[in-house]
Every structure is written in C-alpha cells, then in structure tokens.
Amino acid sequence: MHTRTLNSVREILLPFTGQLPLEPSVRLNDQITTAIEVMVKHNLHIIPVFWNMRPVGQVRLKDAFAIVGIRIP
C-alpha cells in the first residue's frame, strides 16, 4: 500500500466561498500543522488561505486532522 505524505495546505485546499472572516488565516504553502494550530488556537473549523495577499481558498479542520491521522466524527 502506498501512502502519500501531504505537507502544505495547498493539497487540501477548498474553493474560497467569500463567507469567512479574513483573519485568522494561513498562506498557501504553510504546513498543514500550522493550519491546525491556527484553527485550534482560535476555536475555528475552517479558515481562509491566502496567496499573494489574496484569498484563494479555505481549509477545514476536519480535512487537516484527517491528513495527520485524526478522525473527527
């Protein structure tokens, strides 16, 4: 079985809906663990992702946890 290690939020990026506050956020090439830290610290389940000072997507805590092997019901 081949397992793939995902490192950056780019790899679990969802389209940006425009319905999120723009802060706190992470950058497109930030580590997934950075996104987890930001969301846990601010008690959020989803945050925007920026690239070149523009929102380009969003990341869900559930998806980030799944990458590191933690399942949320």
Secondary structure by P-SEA (a helix, b strand, c coil): cbbbbbcccccccccccccccccccccccccaaaaaaaaaaacccbbbbbccccccccccaaaaaaaaccccc
